[in-house]
Amino acid sequence: MDEAGTRRRRWFRRPGRPSAEAVRLAALALLAGAALNLAFAPVGWWPVAPIAVAAFSAMVSGRTGRRGMLIGFWFGTGFCWVMFQWLRVFGPGAQEAVGLVESLYFIPFGWGMARVSLTRFAPLWQACLWVTEEYGRSRWPFGGFSWGRLAFSQPDSPFTPLAAVGGAPLVTFAVALSGALLWRAVVVLRRDRRDGLRWVAALVAGALVVPALGFAVPLQNPDSGTPVRIALIQGNVPRVGFGRDEQEAAVLDNHVKETEVLAADIRSGKAVKPDLVVWPENGSDMDPYSDPGVADQIQQAVDDVGVPVLVGAVINANAAGTNVLNRLIVWTPGADGGMGATYDKTHLVPFGEYLPFRDILTKMIKRFNMIPRDFVPGHGKGVLTLGGVTVAAVICFEVAYDDVVRNAVKGGGQVLLVPSNNASYMGTGQTYQQLAIARFRAVEHGRWTMEAATSGVSAVIDPHGKILAQTGEYQARYLDTQVRRNTAITLADRVGAWPEYVLALLGLLAAIGLGGAATTLRRTRALIPAFRTPADTLPGAPDGDRAPSGPADDADLQTAAKGRAR
């Protein structure tokens, strides 16, 4: 049998009983992946992230690509199973299904990590591969799910300031590089305990220098910029179940009441009148455009507080009400006030806000019928103006997507607002994970950031990622704080997604082999006449179209054929 047939048999042979080594590696990978979650909120032990990276690098070191795929799958399973445990609120199967799908990304990732583990500059390529994996997971399928990135475990670590230079991809790269260097130091130490100490010291120093670079990054001064006072309203959501008409009415009532509490405190001198007020996402689950009673109730609260209010509401997108929009509405007080400019959520969460393949899945899984309607995406950037203040507004999970936040900030947003509805996830830690991402974005974009949530956690965050005020879960409360408007653009905003593109591409090329990639590209170009160069044309046919003829040409053709065979 030829070499290709042997290779196919090796990859597709019938699976037998796993070896003891395979079971041991799977168990260790599962534990390492689960342990990585300790770096994320609500625990927040950020040094665990580079240590977990080092452990994963050690497990794939010197392994075959196939064995690397196995290790990657179990590492991803351990990580994703714990990371998405908050999905259990949707019933049996939700956490398991999402955890399984997300862990599949770690299969090719493990293959690539094993492939580059023994190459020169292996820590560099492995750090790039972490960016490659997150690039794919954040985009496919259905727009991806940008949650659980290494960068989001670092809202207050020495790595954090690097976000202002290259965003989340650069921080992920730095964390992974630090961990991979630690692994490499262990390899050198085990290989040569006597003469390798200098290399070990250099590698450990490199692992420490990478986060230390963050101290050299100048961050936005929290005290610079024009002052502006913003109040966040957290009305709380009653715990009476999901999707009930009584709850929808109660949610609106609670946010109206808390706004009126703020207005009363302003009149009594207990609170300073803000320049604008922010309601959370879905502060009204009822459509104020189609229900005059809802509109009147909101208008009364806005008139009472006397300043523009950013209202989050669910809006019918069609007459039947089967499709809805997740909308933020600029609502102004006074006789000439009312509903003004809007922003509709652009990046929706599959299986949370809409159901892909609805006709098929509802027949296969009856529980999907509990999702009676689909949100549809909006268009444009989340840039709104309230009372002369231009804000960058992203809705809930959108804060995890680089381009959505960046577009809003570069569009002119001077303060970053994150209206959210995490009421379904209270007590699971999800809301604290999202708060950590908001803290990260504050540093990345150099903006005061304010998150308003229906039931918690609402918070005020300065441009260094520090939380200055915060509510708890299941509280009815408002936060009234003076922040600063900022128009400066960080380097991360200027370079945009280019660091991610470059690092992800380097990781991919390193995994498939730089030489192999160049050969493949050259052969592909040779097949396309428009891209042929003189070097790509056959000998004896300078124009690339004429067939060779004559003894000299035949000899040249044979030489070319042998070259291609080689």
VENZI-V274028 format. One record per residue. N is the residue number from 1. RES is the residue in one letter. PHI is phi as a letter, one per 20 degrees, with the letter a starting at -180 (NA if undefined). Layout:
BEGIN
[[N;RES;PHI] [N;RES;PHI]]
END
This chain:
BEGIN
[[1;M;NA] [2;D;f] [3;E;f] [4;A;f] [5;G;f] [6;T;f] [7;R;f] [8;R;f] [9;R;f] [10;R;f] [11;W;e] [12;F;d] [13;R;f] [14;R;f] [15;P;f] [16;G;d] [17;R;f] [18;P;f] [19;S;f] [20;A;f] [21;E;f] [22;A;f] [23;V;f] [24;R;f] [25;L;f] [26;A;f] [27;A;f] [28;L;f] [29;A;f] [30;L;f] [31;L;f] [32;A;f] [33;G;f] [34;A;f] [35;A;f] [36;L;g] [37;N;f] [38;L;f] [39;A;f] [40;F;e] [41;A;f] [42;P;e] [43;V;f] [44;G;m] [45;W;e] [46;W;g] [47;P;f] [48;V;f] [49;A;f] [50;P;f] [51;I;f] [52;A;f] [53;V;f] [54;A;f] [55;A;f] [56;F;f] [57;S;f] [58;A;f] [59;M;f] [60;V;e] [61;S;f] [62;G;m] [63;R;e] [64;T;f] [65;G;g] [66;R;f] [67;R;f] [68;G;f] [69;M;f] [70;L;f] [71;I;f] [72;G;f] [73;F;f] [74;W;f] [75;F;f] [76;G;f] [77;T;f] [78;G;f] [79;F;f] [80;C;f] [81;W;f] [82;V;f] [83;M;g] [84;F;d] [85;Q;f] [86;W;f] [87;L;f] [88;R;f] [89;V;f] [90;F;e] [91;G;o] [92;P;g] [93;G;o] [94;A;f] [95;Q;f] [96;E;f] [97;A;f] [98;V;f] [99;G;f] [100;L;f] [101;V;f] [102;E;f] [103;S;f] [104;L;f] [105;Y;f] [106;F;e] [107;I;f] [108;P;f] [109;F;f] [110;G;f] [111;W;f] [112;G;f] [113;M;f] [114;A;f] [115;R;f] [116;V;e] [117;S;f] [118;L;d] [119;T;e] [120;R;f] [121;F;m] [122;A;g] [123;P;g] [124;L;f] [125;W;f] [126;Q;f] [127;A;f] [128;C;f] [129;L;f] [130;W;f] [131;V;f] [132;T;f] [133;E;f] [134;E;f] [135;Y;g] [136;G;f] [137;R;f] [138;S;e] [139;R;c] [140;W;c] [141;P;e] [142;F;l] [143;G;n] [144;G;m] [145;F;c] [146;S;e] [147;W;c] [148;G;m] [149;R;f] [150;L;g] [151;A;g] [152;F;f] [153;S;e] [154;Q;c] [155;P;f] [156;D;b] [157;S;c] [158;P;f] [159;F;f] [160;T;g] [161;P;g] [162;L;f] [163;A;f] [164;A;f] [165;V;e] [166;G;c] [167;G;m] [168;A;f] [169;P;g] [170;L;f] [171;V;f] [172;T;g] [173;F;g] [174;A;f] [175;V;f] [176;A;f] [177;L;f] [178;S;f] [179;G;f] [180;A;f] [181;L;f] [182;L;f] [183;W;f] [184;R;f] [185;A;f] [186;V;f] [187;V;f] [188;V;f] [189;L;f] [190;R;f] [191;R;f] [192;D;b] [193;R;f] [194;R;e] [195;D;e] [196;G;e] [197;L;f] [198;R;f] [199;W;f] [200;V;f] [201;A;f] [202;A;f] [203;L;f] [204;V;f] [205;A;f] [206;G;f] [207;A;f] [208;L;e] [209;V;f] [210;V;g] [211;P;f] [212;A;f] [213;L;f] [214;G;f] [215;F;f] [216;A;e] [217;V;e] [218;P;f] [219;L;d] [220;Q;f] [221;N;f] [222;P;f] [223;D;e] [224;S;e] [225;G;o] [226;T;f] [227;P;f] [228;V;b] [229;R;d] [230;I;c] [231;A;d] [232;L;d] [233;I;d] [234;Q;d] [235;G;e] [236;N;n] [237;V;d] [238;P;f] [239;R;e] [240;V;c] [241;G;o] [242;F;d] [243;G;m] [244;R;e] [245;D;f] [246;E;f] [247;Q;f] [248;E;f] [249;A;f] [250;A;f] [251;V;f] [252;L;f] [253;D;g] [254;N;f] [255;H;f] [256;V;f] [257;K;f] [258;E;f] [259;T;f] [260;E;f] [261;V;f] [262;L;f] [263;A;f] [264;A;f] [265;D;f] [266;I;f] [267;R;f] [268;S;e] [269;G;n] [270;K;f] [271;A;c] [272;V;e] [273;K;f] [274;P;e] [275;D;e] [276;L;b] [277;V;c] [278;V;c] [279;W;e] [280;P;f] [281;E;g] [282;N;l] [283;G;g] [284;S;c] [285;D;e] [286;M;d] [287;D;e] [288;P;f] [289;Y;f] [290;S;e] [291;D;c] [292;P;g] [293;G;f] [294;V;f] [295;A;f] [296;D;f] [297;Q;f] [298;I;f] [299;Q;f] [300;Q;f] [301;A;f] [302;V;f] [303;D;f] [304;D;f] [305;V;e] [306;G;m] [307;V;c] [308;P;f] [309;V;c] [310;L;e] [311;V;d] [312;G;e] [313;A;b] [314;V;e] [315;I;d] [316;N;f] [317;A;e] [318;N;b] [319;A;f] [320;A;f] [321;G;m] [322;T;e] [323;N;c] [324;V;c] [325;L;d] [326;N;e] [327;R;c] [328;L;d] [329;I;c] [330;V;e] [331;W;d] [332;T;d] [333;P;e] [334;G;n] [335;A;f] [336;D;e] [337;G;e] [338;G;p] [339;M;f] [340;G;c] [341;A;f] [342;T;c] [343;Y;c] [344;D;d] [345;K;g] [346;T;e] [347;H;d] [348;L;e] [349;V;e] [350;P;f] [351;F;m] [352;G;d] [353;E;d] [354;Y;b] [355;L;d] [356;P;f] [357;F;l] [358;R;g] [359;D;f] [360;I;e] [361;L;f] [362;T;f] [363;K;f] [364;M;e] [365;I;c] [366;K;f] [367;R;f] [368;F;f] [369;N;f] [370;M;f] [371;I;e] [372;P;f] [373;R;b] [374;D;d] [375;F;f] [376;V;d] [377;P;f] [378;G;e] [379;H;c] [380;G;n] [381;K;d] [382;G;e] [383;V;d] [384;L;c] [385;T;c] [386;L;c] [387;G;l] [388;G;n] [389;V;d] [390;T;e] [391;V;d] [392;A;e] [393;A;d] [394;V;c] [395;I;d] [396;C;l] [397;F;f] [398;E;g] [399;V;f] [400;A;e] [401;Y;d] [402;D;g] [403;D;f] [404;V;f] [405;V;f] [406;R;f] [407;N;f] [408;A;f] [409;V;f] [410;K;f] [411;G;f] [412;G;p] [413;G;f] [414;Q;e] [415;V;c] [416;L;e] [417;L;d] [418;V;c] [419;P;f] [420;S;c] [421;N;c] [422;N;d] [423;A;g] [424;S;f] [425;Y;d] [426;M;g] [427;G;n] [428;T;d] [429;G;n] [430;Q;f] [431;T;f] [432;Y;f] [433;Q;f] [434;Q;f] [435;L;f] [436;A;f] [437;I;f] [438;A;f] [439;R;f] [440;F;f] [441;R;f] [442;A;g] [443;V;f] [444;E;g] [445;H;d] [446;G;m] [447;R;c] [448;W;f] [449;T;c] [450;M;c] [451;E;d] [452;A;d] [453;A;d] [454;T;f] [455;S;c] [456;G;o] [457;V;d] [458;S;e] [459;A;b] [460;V;d] [461;I;c] [462;D;e] [463;P;f] [464;H;e] [465;G;n] [466;K;e] [467;I;e] [468;L;e] [469;A;b] [470;Q;b] [471;T;e] [472;G;d] [473;E;e] [474;Y;l] [475;Q;c] [476;A;d] [477;R;a] [478;Y;c] [479;L;d] [480;D;c] [481;T;c] [482;Q;e] [483;V;c] [484;R;c] [485;R;e] [486;N;c] [487;T;d] [488;A;f] [489;I;d] [490;T;f] [491;L;f] [492;A;f] [493;D;f] [494;R;f] [495;V;e] [496;G;m] [497;A;e] [498;W;f] [499;P;g] [500;E;f] [501;Y;g] [502;V;f] [503;L;f] [504;A;f] [505;L;f] [506;L;f] [507;G;f] [508;L;f] [509;L;f] [510;A;f] [511;A;f] [512;I;e] [513;G;n] [514;L;f] [515;G;f] [516;G;f] [517;A;f] [518;A;f] [519;T;f] [520;T;f] [521;L;f] [522;R;f] [523;R;f] [524;T;f] [525;R;f] [526;A;f] [527;L;e] [528;I;d] [529;P;g] [530;A;f] [531;F;d] [532;R;f] [533;T;d] [534;P;g] [535;A;f] [536;D;e] [537;T;f] [538;L;f] [539;P;g] [540;G;n] [541;A;c] [542;P;f] [543;D;e] [544;G;n] [545;D;d] [546;R;f] [547;A;f] [548;P;f] [549;S;b] [550;G;n] [551;P;g] [552;A;f] [553;D;f] [554;D;f] [555;A;f] [556;D;f] [557;L;f] [558;Q;f] [559;T;f] [560;A;f] [561;A;f] [562;K;f] [563;G;f] [564;R;f] [565;A;f] [566;R;f]]
END
